[in-house]
């Protein structure tokens, strides 16, 4: 079974993956946090950017600190 052609190759269709979509080459390039809240409610939001133009957002939960989130994410990125 032949692999689908990449979008920038001749004969490719609109549903083919782009040549910049290489999961094995995906790397975290930036991590930002912001602590938001009101009254007694405070929580940390996280944004992760990658070398392939993908950004993701998340929330630090269960009273964890943003420092712990950065440590865990940097450990995961080095694997």
N, CA, C and O atoms as a Maestro MAE file, in Angstrom:
{
 s_m_m2io_version
 :::
 2.0.0
}

f_m_ct {
 s_m_title
 :::
 protein
 m_atom[316] {
  # First column is atom index #
  i_m_mmod_type
  r_m_x_coord
  r_m_y_coord
  r_m_z_coord
  i_m_residue_number
  s_m_chain_name
  s_m_pdb_residue_name
  s_m_pdb_atom_name
  i_m_atomic_number
  :::
  1 25 0.848 -1.176 0.000 1 A "UNK " " N  " 7
  2 3 0.000 0.000 0.000 1 A "UNK " " CA " 6
  3 2 0.897 1.243 0.000 1 A "UNK " " C  " 6
  4 15 1.769 1.382 0.858 1 A "UNK " " O  " 8
  5 25 0.686 2.120 -0.937 2 A "UNK " " N  " 7
  6 3 1.514 3.331 -1.067 2 A "UNK " " CA " 6
  7 2 1.061 4.398 -0.088 2 A "UNK " " C  " 6
  8 15 -0.128 4.525 0.207 2 A "UNK " " O  " 8
  9 25 2.023 5.166 0.413 3 A "UNK " " N  " 7
  10 3 1.708 6.268 1.322 3 A "UNK " " CA " 6
  11 2 1.063 7.408 0.543 3 A "UNK " " C  " 6
  12 15 1.330 7.585 -0.646 3 A "UNK " " O  " 8
  13 25 0.230 8.165 1.205 4 A "UNK " " N  " 7
  14 3 -0.407 9.321 0.569 4 A "UNK " " CA " 6
  15 2 0.658 10.350 0.195 4 A "UNK " " C  " 6
  16 15 1.590 10.581 0.965 4 A "UNK " " O  " 8
  17 25 0.530 10.964 -0.972 5 A "UNK " " N  " 7
  18 3 1.515 11.986 -1.343 5 A "UNK " " CA " 6
  19 2 1.411 13.209 -0.442 5 A "UNK " " C  " 6
  20 15 0.331 13.546 0.042 5 A "UNK " " O  " 8
  21 25 2.526 13.858 -0.224 6 A "UNK " " N  " 7
  22 3 2.511 15.092 0.556 6 A "UNK " " CA " 6
  23 2 1.859 16.187 -0.256 6 A "UNK " " C  " 6
  24 15 1.879 16.141 -1.486 6 A "UNK " " O  " 8
  25 25 1.283 17.167 0.406 7 A "UNK " " N  " 7
  26 3 0.503 18.208 -0.251 7 A "UNK " " CA " 6
  27 2 1.319 18.990 -1.278 7 A "UNK " " C  " 6
  28 15 0.769 19.449 -2.279 7 A "UNK " " O  " 8
  29 25 2.630 19.148 -1.044 8 A "UNK " " N  " 7
  30 3 3.424 19.943 -1.975 8 A "UNK " " CA " 6
  31 2 4.005 19.099 -3.113 8 A "UNK " " C  " 6
  32 15 4.837 19.588 -3.877 8 A "UNK " " O  " 8
  33 25 3.577 17.843 -3.233 9 A "UNK " " N  " 7
  34 3 4.015 16.993 -4.330 9 A "UNK " " CA " 6
  35 2 2.961 16.994 -5.434 9 A "UNK " " C  " 6
  36 15 1.776 17.179 -5.159 9 A "UNK " " O  " 8
  37 25 3.388 16.787 -6.688 10 A "UNK " " N  " 7
  38 3 2.413 16.737 -7.785 10 A "UNK " " CA " 6
  39 2 1.400 15.617 -7.560 10 A "UNK " " C  " 6
  40 15 1.768 14.515 -7.152 10 A "UNK " " O  " 8
  41 25 0.148 15.895 -7.822 11 A "UNK " " N  " 7
  42 3 -0.912 14.904 -7.703 11 A "UNK " " CA " 6
  43 2 -1.480 14.755 -6.301 11 A "UNK " " C  " 6
  44 15 -2.309 13.878 -6.061 11 A "UNK " " O  " 8
  45 25 -1.057 15.578 -5.395 12 A "UNK " " N  " 7
  46 3 -1.561 15.479 -4.023 12 A "UNK " " CA " 6
  47 2 -2.966 16.051 -3.936 12 A "UNK " " C  " 6
  48 15 -3.330 16.956 -4.687 12 A "UNK " " O  " 8
  49 25 -3.750 15.512 -3.010 13 A "UNK " " N  " 7
  50 3 -5.091 16.057 -2.820 13 A "UNK " " CA " 6
  51 2 -5.125 16.930 -1.556 13 A "UNK " " C  " 6
  52 15 -4.117 17.066 -0.863 13 A "UNK " " O  " 8
  53 25 -6.272 17.506 -1.269 14 A "UNK " " N  " 7
  54 3 -6.402 18.419 -0.130 14 A "UNK " " CA " 6
  55 2 -6.328 17.717 1.222 14 A "UNK " " C  " 6
  56 15 -6.145 18.386 2.239 14 A "UNK " " O  " 8
  57 25 -6.462 16.401 1.269 15 A "UNK " " N  " 7
  58 3 -6.471 15.678 2.531 15 A "UNK " " CA " 6
  59 2 -5.115 15.070 2.873 15 A "UNK " " C  " 6
  60 15 -4.975 14.405 3.900 15 A "UNK " " O  " 8
  61 25 -4.145 15.285 2.047 16 A "UNK " " N  " 7
  62 3 -2.814 14.727 2.306 16 A "UNK " " CA " 6
  63 2 -2.105 15.545 3.381 16 A "UNK " " C  " 6
  64 15 -2.327 16.751 3.487 16 A "UNK " " O  " 8
  65 25 -1.254 14.901 4.179 17 A "UNK " " N  " 7
  66 3 -0.502 15.657 5.191 17 A "UNK " " CA " 6
  67 2 0.480 16.606 4.527 17 A "UNK " " C  " 6
  68 15 0.940 16.357 3.413 17 A "UNK " " O  " 8
  69 25 0.797 17.688 5.209 18 A "UNK " " N  " 7
  70 3 1.781 18.618 4.674 18 A "UNK " " CA " 6
  71 2 3.180 18.108 4.983 18 A "UNK " " C  " 6
  72 15 3.362 17.300 5.894 18 A "UNK " " O  " 8
  73 25 4.155 18.571 4.238 19 A "UNK " " N  " 7
  74 3 5.531 18.126 4.463 19 A "UNK " " CA " 6
  75 2 6.082 18.673 5.773 19 A "UNK " " C  " 6
  76 15 7.087 18.166 6.270 19 A "UNK " " O  " 8
  77 25 5.448 19.698 6.346 20 A "UNK " " N  " 7
  78 3 5.921 20.232 7.622 20 A "UNK " " CA " 6
  79 2 5.358 19.452 8.805 20 A "UNK " " C  " 6
  80 15 5.731 19.708 9.949 20 A "UNK " " O  " 8
  81 25 4.463 18.505 8.538 21 A "UNK " " N  " 7
  82 3 3.877 17.699 9.602 21 A "UNK " " CA " 6
  83 2 4.705 16.441 9.805 21 A "UNK " " C  " 6
  84 15 4.434 15.405 9.199 21 A "UNK " " O  " 8
  85 25 5.709 16.536 10.654 22 A "UNK " " N  " 7
  86 3 6.584 15.407 10.934 22 A "UNK " " CA " 6
  87 2 6.606 15.184 12.450 22 A "UNK " " C  " 6
  88 15 7.382 15.824 13.160 22 A "UNK " " O  " 8
  89 25 5.757 14.278 12.946 23 A "UNK " " N  " 7
  90 3 5.673 14.070 14.397 23 A "UNK " " CA " 6
  91 2 7.013 13.773 15.051 23 A "UNK " " C  " 6
  92 15 7.248 14.202 16.181 23 A "UNK " " O  " 8
  93 25 7.901 13.049 14.372 24 A "UNK " " N  " 7
  94 3 9.193 12.731 14.982 24 A "UNK " " CA " 6
  95 2 10.072 13.966 15.117 24 A "UNK " " C  " 6
  96 15 11.019 13.959 15.903 24 A "UNK " " O  " 8
  97 25 9.783 15.021 14.373 25 A "UNK " " N  " 7
  98 3 10.561 16.251 14.448 25 A "UNK " " CA " 6
  99 2 9.922 17.328 15.303 25 A "UNK " " C  " 6
  100 15 10.445 18.438 15.401 25 A "UNK " " O  " 8
  101 25 8.788 17.005 15.925 26 A "UNK " " N  " 7
  102 3 8.055 17.981 16.730 26 A "UNK " " CA " 6
  103 2 8.831 18.309 17.999 26 A "UNK " " C  " 6
  104 15 9.216 17.408 18.743 26 A "UNK " " O  " 8
  105 25 9.062 19.591 18.247 27 A "UNK " " N  " 7
  106 3 9.788 20.041 19.435 27 A "UNK " " CA " 6
  107 2 9.058 21.219 20.066 27 A "UNK " " C  " 6
  108 15 8.505 22.064 19.362 27 A "UNK " " O  " 8
  109 25 9.058 21.269 21.397 28 A "UNK " " N  " 7
  110 3 8.514 22.417 22.112 28 A "UNK " " CA " 6
  111 2 9.526 23.545 22.017 28 A "UNK " " C  " 6
  112 15 10.691 23.373 22.372 28 A "UNK " " O  " 8
  113 25 9.080 24.694 21.538 29 A "UNK " " N  " 7
  114 3 9.984 25.837 21.381 29 A "UNK " " CA " 6
  115 2 9.721 26.940 22.394 29 A "UNK " " C  " 6
  116 15 10.594 27.775 22.635 29 A "UNK " " O  " 8
  117 25 8.531 26.960 22.992 30 A "UNK " " N  " 7
  118 3 8.222 28.003 23.968 30 A "UNK " " CA " 6
  119 2 7.137 27.503 24.912 30 A "UNK " " C  " 6
  120 15 6.237 26.763 24.516 30 A "UNK " " O  " 8
  121 25 7.242 27.921 26.163 31 A "UNK " " N  " 7
  122 3 6.246 27.583 27.169 31 A "UNK " " CA " 6
  123 2 5.991 28.837 27.978 31 A "UNK " " C  " 6
  124 15 6.922 29.436 28.517 31 A "UNK " " O  " 8
  125 25 4.733 29.234 28.065 32 A "UNK " " N  " 7
  126 3 4.371 30.440 28.815 32 A "UNK " " CA " 6
  127 2 3.267 30.109 29.799 32 A "UNK " " C  " 6
  128 15 2.412 29.263 29.536 32 A "UNK " " O  " 8
  129 25 3.300 30.787 30.935 33 A "UNK " " N  " 7
  130 3 2.266 30.581 31.947 33 A "UNK " " CA " 6
  131 2 1.666 31.922 32.349 33 A "UNK " " C  " 6
  132 15 2.308 32.966 32.239 33 A "UNK " " O  " 8
  133 25 0.442 31.871 32.809 34 A "UNK " " N  " 7
  134 3 -0.237 33.048 33.357 34 A "UNK " " CA " 6
  135 2 -1.120 32.582 34.499 34 A "UNK " " C  " 6
  136 15 -1.914 31.656 34.339 34 A "UNK " " O  " 8
  137 25 -0.983 33.216 35.641 35 A "UNK " " N  " 7
  138 3 -1.842 32.904 36.782 35 A "UNK " " CA " 6
  139 2 -2.986 33.906 36.793 35 A "UNK " " C  " 6
  140 15 -2.771 35.117 36.821 35 A "UNK " " O  " 8
  141 25 -4.199 33.380 36.773 36 A "UNK " " N  " 7
  142 3 -5.398 34.220 36.742 36 A "UNK " " CA " 6
  143 2 -6.322 33.807 37.879 36 A "UNK " " C  " 6
  144 15 -6.171 32.725 38.447 36 A "UNK " " O  " 8
  145 25 -7.260 34.653 38.204 37 A "UNK " " N  " 7
  146 3 -8.210 34.286 39.238 37 A "UNK " " CA " 6
  147 2 -8.909 35.492 39.827 37 A "UNK " " C  " 6
  148 15 -8.731 36.623 39.376 37 A "UNK " " O  " 8
  149 25 -9.700 35.226 40.833 38 A "UNK " " N  " 7
  150 3 -10.449 36.256 41.543 38 A "UNK " " CA " 6
  151 2 -10.728 35.730 42.951 38 A "UNK " " C  " 6
  152 15 -10.776 34.521 43.178 38 A "UNK " " O  " 8
  153 25 -10.905 36.635 43.864 39 A "UNK " " N  " 7
  154 3 -11.148 36.284 45.260 39 A "UNK " " CA " 6
  155 2 -10.141 35.223 45.719 39 A "UNK " " C  " 6
  156 15 -8.933 35.459 45.702 39 A "UNK " " O  " 8
  157 25 -10.640 34.068 46.125 40 A "UNK " " N  " 7
  158 3 -9.751 32.993 46.579 40 A "UNK " " CA " 6
  159 2 -9.425 31.979 45.471 40 A "UNK " " C  " 6
  160 15 -8.732 30.993 45.722 40 A "UNK " " O  " 8
  161 25 -9.910 32.213 44.275 41 A "UNK " " N  " 7
  162 3 -9.678 31.294 43.163 41 A "UNK " " CA " 6
  163 2 -8.508 31.769 42.324 41 A "UNK " " C  " 6
  164 15 -8.549 32.864 41.764 41 A "UNK " " O  " 8
  165 25 -7.475 30.964 42.232 42 A "UNK " " N  " 7
  166 3 -6.321 31.261 41.388 42 A "UNK " " CA " 6
  167 2 -5.898 29.979 40.683 42 A "UNK " " C  " 6
  168 15 -5.831 28.915 41.299 42 A "UNK " " O  " 8
  169 25 -5.622 30.083 39.425 43 A "UNK " " N  " 7
  170 3 -5.151 28.914 38.689 43 A "UNK " " CA " 6
  171 2 -4.212 29.378 37.588 43 A "UNK " " C  " 6
  172 15 -4.231 30.540 37.180 43 A "UNK " " O  " 8
  173 25 -3.400 28.457 37.120 44 A "UNK " " N  " 7
  174 3 -2.371 28.773 36.128 44 A "UNK " " CA " 6
  175 2 -2.758 28.192 34.776 44 A "UNK " " C  " 6
  176 15 -3.098 27.013 34.670 44 A "UNK " " O  " 8
  177 25 -2.704 29.030 33.743 45 A "UNK " " N  " 7
  178 3 -2.895 28.599 32.361 45 A "UNK " " CA " 6
  179 2 -1.528 28.448 31.719 45 A "UNK " " C  " 6
  180 15 -0.600 29.195 32.028 45 A "UNK " " O  " 8
  181 25 -1.408 27.468 30.816 46 A "UNK " " N  " 7
  182 3 -0.138 27.174 30.146 46 A "UNK " " CA " 6
  183 2 -0.363 27.217 28.642 46 A "UNK " " C  " 6
  184 15 -1.364 26.706 28.142 46 A "UNK " " O  " 8
  185 25 0.576 27.831 27.920 47 A "UNK " " N  " 7
  186 3 0.570 27.782 26.449 47 A "UNK " " CA " 6
  187 2 1.889 27.176 26.006 47 A "UNK " " C  " 6
  188 15 2.955 27.588 26.462 47 A "UNK " " O  " 8
  189 25 1.814 26.195 25.116 48 A "UNK " " N  " 7
  190 3 2.997 25.549 24.560 48 A "UNK " " CA " 6
  191 2 3.012 25.816 23.064 48 A "UNK " " C  " 6
  192 15 1.996 25.641 22.391 48 A "UNK " " O  " 8
  193 25 4.158 26.240 22.538 49 A "UNK " " N  " 7
  194 3 4.344 26.436 21.100 49 A "UNK " " CA " 6
  195 2 5.370 25.434 20.598 49 A "UNK " " C  " 6
  196 15 6.276 25.041 21.334 49 A "UNK " " O  " 8
  197 25 5.226 25.018 19.337 50 A "UNK " " N  " 7
  198 3 6.148 24.043 18.753 50 A "UNK " " CA " 6
  199 2 6.841 24.604 17.519 50 A "UNK " " C  " 6
  200 15 6.466 25.650 16.990 50 A "UNK " " O  " 8
  201 25 7.861 23.880 17.079 51 A "UNK " " N  " 7
  202 3 8.602 24.272 15.889 51 A "UNK " " CA " 6
  203 2 7.800 24.059 14.602 51 A "UNK " " C  " 6
  204 15 8.254 24.455 13.529 51 A "UNK " " O  " 8
  205 25 6.633 23.450 14.687 52 A "UNK " " N  " 7
  206 3 5.804 23.220 13.505 52 A "UNK " " CA " 6
  207 2 4.571 24.112 13.482 52 A "UNK " " C  " 6
  208 15 3.620 23.855 12.743 52 A "UNK " " O  " 8
  209 25 4.596 25.173 14.304 53 A "UNK " " N  " 7
  210 3 3.513 26.146 14.280 53 A "UNK " " CA " 6
  211 2 2.263 25.722 15.035 53 A "UNK " " C  " 6
  212 15 1.209 26.336 14.872 53 A "UNK " " O  " 8
  213 25 2.360 24.693 15.849 54 A "UNK " " N  " 7
  214 3 1.219 24.227 16.628 54 A "UNK " " CA " 6
  215 2 1.305 24.832 18.021 54 A "UNK " " C  " 6
  216 15 2.368 24.815 18.641 54 A "UNK " " O  " 8
  217 25 0.194 25.365 18.517 55 A "UNK " " N  " 7
  218 3 0.122 25.885 19.880 55 A "UNK " " CA " 6
  219 2 -0.960 25.123 20.628 55 A "UNK " " C  " 6
  220 15 -1.976 24.733 20.053 55 A "UNK " " O  " 8
  221 25 -0.729 24.921 21.906 56 A "UNK " " N  " 7
  222 3 -1.712 24.237 22.732 56 A "UNK " " CA " 6
  223 2 -1.851 24.941 24.065 56 A "UNK " " C  " 6
  224 15 -0.899 25.543 24.563 56 A "UNK " " O  " 8
  225 25 -3.029 24.864 24.635 57 A "UNK " " N  " 7
  226 3 -3.319 25.512 25.909 57 A "UNK " " CA " 6
  227 2 -3.747 24.466 26.919 57 A "UNK " " C  " 6
  228 15 -4.354 23.455 26.565 57 A "UNK " " O  " 8
  229 25 -3.424 24.717 28.187 58 A "UNK " " N  " 7
  230 3 -3.829 23.811 29.241 58 A "UNK " " CA " 6
  231 2 -3.930 24.555 30.556 58 A "UNK " " C  " 6
  232 15 -3.650 25.750 30.642 58 A "UNK " " O  " 8
  233 25 -4.336 23.823 31.575 59 A "UNK " " N  " 7
  234 3 -4.516 24.399 32.896 59 A "UNK " " CA " 6
  235 2 -3.750 23.557 33.903 59 A "UNK " " C  " 6
  236 15 -3.810 22.329 33.862 59 A "UNK " " O  " 8
  237 25 -3.029 24.214 34.807 60 A "UNK " " N  " 7
  238 3 -2.385 23.515 35.910 60 A "UNK " " CA " 6
  239 2 -3.460 23.265 36.955 60 A "UNK " " C  " 6
  240 15 -4.157 24.195 37.360 60 A "UNK " " O  " 8
  241 25 -3.600 22.025 37.394 61 A "UNK " " N  " 7
  242 3 -4.712 21.656 38.276 61 A "UNK " " CA " 6
  243 2 -4.252 21.220 39.656 61 A "UNK " " C  " 6
  244 15 -3.064 20.994 39.887 61 A "UNK " " O  " 8
  245 25 -5.184 21.106 40.547 62 A "UNK " " N  " 7
  246 3 -4.992 20.525 41.878 62 A "UNK " " CA " 6
  247 2 -3.918 21.226 42.689 62 A "UNK " " C  " 6
  248 15 -3.085 20.571 43.315 62 A "UNK " " O  " 8
  249 25 -3.930 22.544 42.684 63 A "UNK " " N  " 7
  250 3 -3.021 23.382 43.468 63 A "UNK " " CA " 6
  251 2 -1.551 23.224 43.106 63 A "UNK " " C  " 6
  252 15 -0.685 23.611 43.890 63 A "UNK " " O  " 8
  253 25 -1.252 22.672 41.951 64 A "UNK " " N  " 7
  254 3 0.142 22.574 41.510 64 A "UNK " " CA " 6
  255 2 0.627 23.955 41.106 64 A "UNK " " C  " 6
  256 15 -0.169 24.800 40.695 64 A "UNK " " O  " 8
  257 25 1.912 24.187 41.218 65 A "UNK " " N  " 7
  258 3 2.472 25.492 40.870 65 A "UNK " " CA " 6
  259 2 2.877 25.530 39.406 65 A "UNK " " C  " 6
  260 15 3.045 24.489 38.770 65 A "UNK " " O  " 8
  261 25 3.031 26.745 38.873 66 A "UNK " " N  " 7
  262 3 3.482 26.855 37.493 66 A "UNK " " CA " 6
  263 2 4.921 26.376 37.363 66 A "UNK " " C  " 6
  264 15 5.318 25.915 36.292 66 A "UNK " " O  " 8
  265 25 5.713 26.475 38.433 67 A "UNK " " N  " 7
  266 3 7.082 25.952 38.400 67 A "UNK " " CA " 6
  267 2 7.097 24.449 38.205 67 A "UNK " " C  " 6
  268 15 7.922 23.929 37.454 67 A "UNK " " O  " 8
  269 25 6.190 23.741 38.874 68 A "UNK " " N  " 7
  270 3 6.089 22.295 38.712 68 A "UNK " " CA " 6
  271 2 5.657 21.950 37.290 68 A "UNK " " C  " 6
  272 15 6.171 21.002 36.695 68 A "UNK " " O  " 8
  273 25 4.724 22.709 36.753 69 A "UNK " " N  " 7
  274 3 4.266 22.463 35.377 69 A "UNK " " CA " 6
  275 2 5.417 22.627 34.391 69 A "UNK " " C  " 6
  276 15 5.578 21.806 33.489 69 A "UNK " " O  " 8
  277 25 6.224 23.682 34.553 70 A "UNK " " N  " 7
  278 3 7.364 23.908 33.664 70 A "UNK " " CA " 6
  279 2 8.377 22.784 33.781 70 A "UNK " " C  " 6
  280 15 8.928 22.332 32.777 70 A "UNK " " O  " 8
  281 25 8.625 22.328 35.010 71 A "UNK " " N  " 7
  282 3 9.571 21.227 35.217 71 A "UNK " " CA " 6
  283 2 9.098 19.958 34.536 71 A "UNK " " C  " 6
  284 15 9.870 19.308 33.831 71 A "UNK " " O  " 8
  285 25 7.838 19.596 34.738 72 A "UNK " " N  " 7
  286 3 7.295 18.376 34.134 72 A "UNK " " CA " 6
  287 2 7.302 18.453 32.608 72 A "UNK " " C  " 6
  288 15 7.636 17.476 31.938 72 A "UNK " " O  " 8
  289 25 6.936 19.604 32.061 73 A "UNK " " N  " 7
  290 3 6.919 19.746 30.612 73 A "UNK " " CA " 6
  291 2 8.318 19.720 30.017 73 A "UNK " " C  " 6
  292 15 8.519 19.160 28.940 73 A "UNK " " O  " 8
  293 25 9.288 20.317 30.701 74 A "UNK " " N  " 7
  294 3 10.658 20.276 30.176 74 A "UNK " " CA " 6
  295 2 11.218 18.863 30.251 74 A "UNK " " C  " 6
  296 15 11.996 18.467 29.383 74 A "UNK " " O  " 8
  297 25 10.836 18.088 31.279 75 A "UNK " " N  " 7
  298 3 11.257 16.688 31.360 75 A "UNK " " CA " 6
  299 2 10.641 15.889 30.220 75 A "UNK " " C  " 6
  300 15 11.315 15.057 29.612 75 A "UNK " " O  " 8
  301 25 9.377 16.131 29.928 76 A "UNK " " N  " 7
  302 3 8.693 15.421 28.832 76 A "UNK " " CA " 6
  303 2 9.301 15.810 27.486 76 A "UNK " " C  " 6
  304 15 9.422 14.968 26.596 76 A "UNK " " O  " 8
  305 25 9.679 17.065 27.332 77 A "UNK " " N  " 7
  306 3 10.232 17.523 26.053 77 A "UNK " " CA " 6
  307 2 11.603 16.930 25.794 77 A "UNK " " C  " 6
  308 15 11.998 16.784 24.637 77 A "UNK " " O  " 8
  309 25 12.343 16.582 26.847 78 A "UNK " " N  " 7
  310 3 13.699 16.062 26.663 78 A "UNK " " CA " 6
  311 2 13.697 14.567 26.359 78 A "UNK " " C  " 6
  312 15 14.751 14.010 26.053 78 A "UNK " " O  " 8
  313 25 12.538 13.899 26.434 79 A "UNK " " N  " 7
  314 3 12.463 12.457 26.151 79 A "UNK " " CA " 6
  315 2 12.508 12.183 24.662 79 A "UNK " " C  " 6
  316 15 12.456 11.026 24.246 79 A "UNK " " O  " 8
  :::
 }
 m_bond[315] {
  # First column is bond index #
  i_m_from
  i_m_to
  i_m_order
  :::
  1 1 2 1
  2 2 3 1
  3 3 4 2
  4 3 5 1
  5 5 6 1
  6 6 7 1
  7 7 8 2
  8 7 9 1
  9 9 10 1
  10 10 11 1
  11 11 12 2
  12 11 13 1
  13 13 14 1
  14 14 15 1
  15 15 16 2
  16 15 17 1
  17 17 18 1
  18 18 19 1
  19 19 20 2
  20 19 21 1
  21 21 22 1
  22 22 23 1
  23 23 24 2
  24 23 25 1
  25 25 26 1
  26 26 27 1
  27 27 28 2
  28 27 29 1
  29 29 30 1
  30 30 31 1
  31 31 32 2
  32 31 33 1
  33 33 34 1
  34 34 35 1
  35 35 36 2
  36 35 37 1
  37 37 38 1
  38 38 39 1
  39 39 40 2
  40 39 41 1
  41 41 42 1
  42 42 43 1
  43 43 44 2
  44 43 45 1
  45 45 46 1
  46 46 47 1
  47 47 48 2
  48 47 49 1
  49 49 50 1
  50 50 51 1
  51 51 52 2
  52 51 53 1
  53 53 54 1
  54 54 55 1
  55 55 56 2
  56 55 57 1
  57 57 58 1
  58 58 59 1
  59 59 60 2
  60 59 61 1
  61 61 62 1
  62 62 63 1
  63 63 64 2
  64 63 65 1
  65 65 66 1
  66 66 67 1
  67 67 68 2
  68 67 69 1
  69 69 70 1
  70 70 71 1
  71 71 72 2
  72 71 73 1
  73 73 74 1
  74 74 75 1
  75 75 76 2
  76 75 77 1
  77 77 78 1
  78 78 79 1
  79 79 80 2
  80 79 81 1
  81 81 82 1
  82 82 83 1
  83 83 84 2
  84 83 85 1
  85 85 86 1
  86 86 87 1
  87 87 88 2
  88 87 89 1
  89 89 90 1
  90 90 91 1
  91 91 92 2
  92 91 93 1
  93 93 94 1
  94 94 95 1
  95 95 96 2
  96 95 97 1
  97 97 98 1
  98 98 99 1
  99 99 100 2
  100 99 101 1
  101 101 102 1
  102 102 103 1
  103 103 104 2
  104 103 105 1
  105 105 106 1
  106 106 107 1
  107 107 108 2
  108 107 109 1
  109 109 110 1
  110 110 111 1
  111 111 112 2
  112 111 113 1
  113 113 114 1
  114 114 115 1
  115 115 116 2
  116 115 117 1
  117 117 118 1
  118 118 119 1
  119 119 120 2
  120 119 121 1
  121 121 122 1
  122 122 123 1
  123 123 124 2
  124 123 125 1
  125 125 126 1
  126 126 127 1
  127 127 128 2
  128 127 129 1
  129 129 130 1
  130 130 131 1
  131 131 132 2
  132 131 133 1
  133 133 134 1
  134 134 135 1
  135 135 136 2
  136 135 137 1
  137 137 138 1
  138 138 139 1
  139 139 140 2
  140 139 141 1
  141 141 142 1
  142 142 143 1
  143 143 144 2
  144 143 145 1
  145 145 146 1
  146 146 147 1
  147 147 148 2
  148 147 149 1
  149 149 150 1
  150 150 151 1
  151 151 152 2
  152 151 153 1
  153 153 154 1
  154 154 155 1
  155 155 156 2
  156 155 157 1
  157 157 158 1
  158 158 159 1
  159 159 160 2
  160 159 161 1
  161 161 162 1
  162 162 163 1
  163 163 164 2
  164 163 165 1
  165 165 166 1
  166 166 167 1
  167 167 168 2
  168 167 169 1
  169 169 170 1
  170 170 171 1
  171 171 172 2
  172 171 173 1
  173 173 174 1
  174 174 175 1
  175 175 176 2
  176 175 177 1
  177 177 178 1
  178 178 179 1
  179 179 180 2
  180 179 181 1
  181 181 182 1
  182 182 183 1
  183 183 184 2
  184 183 185 1
  185 185 186 1
  186 186 187 1
  187 187 188 2
  188 187 189 1
  189 189 190 1
  190 190 191 1
  191 191 192 2
  192 191 193 1
  193 193 194 1
  194 194 195 1
  195 195 196 2
  196 195 197 1
  197 197 198 1
  198 198 199 1
  199 199 200 2
  200 199 201 1
  201 201 202 1
  202 202 203 1
  203 203 204 2
  204 203 205 1
  205 205 206 1
  206 206 207 1
  207 207 208 2
  208 207 209 1
  209 209 210 1
  210 210 211 1
  211 211 212 2
  212 211 213 1
  213 213 214 1
  214 214 215 1
  215 215 216 2
  216 215 217 1
  217 217 218 1
  218 218 219 1
  219 219 220 2
  220 219 221 1
  221 221 222 1
  222 222 223 1
  223 223 224 2
  224 223 225 1
  225 225 226 1
  226 226 227 1
  227 227 228 2
  228 227 229 1
  229 229 230 1
  230 230 231 1
  231 231 232 2
  232 231 233 1
  233 233 234 1
  234 234 235 1
  235 235 236 2
  236 235 237 1
  237 237 238 1
  238 238 239 1
  239 239 240 2
  240 239 241 1
  241 241 242 1
  242 242 243 1
  243 243 244 2
  244 243 245 1
  245 245 246 1
  246 246 247 1
  247 247 248 2
  248 247 249 1
  249 249 250 1
  250 250 251 1
  251 251 252 2
  252 251 253 1
  253 253 254 1
  254 254 255 1
  255 255 256 2
  256 255 257 1
  257 257 258 1
  258 258 259 1
  259 259 260 2
  260 259 261 1
  261 261 262 1
  262 262 263 1
  263 263 264 2
  264 263 265 1
  265 265 266 1
  266 266 267 1
  267 267 268 2
  268 267 269 1
  269 269 270 1
  270 270 271 1
  271 271 272 2
  272 271 273 1
  273 273 274 1
  274 274 275 1
  275 275 276 2
  276 275 277 1
  277 277 278 1
  278 278 279 1
  279 279 280 2
  280 279 281 1
  281 281 282 1
  282 282 283 1
  283 283 284 2
  284 283 285 1
  285 285 286 1
  286 286 287 1
  287 287 288 2
  288 287 289 1
  289 289 290 1
  290 290 291 1
  291 291 292 2
  292 291 293 1
  293 293 294 1
  294 294 295 1
  295 295 296 2
  296 295 297 1
  297 297 298 1
  298 298 299 1
  299 299 300 2
  300 299 301 1
  301 301 302 1
  302 302 303 1
  303 303 304 2
  304 303 305 1
  305 305 306 1
  306 306 307 1
  307 307 308 2
  308 307 309 1
  309 309 310 1
  310 310 311 1
  311 311 312 2
  312 311 313 1
  313 313 314 1
  314 314 315 1
  315 315 316 2
  :::
 }
}
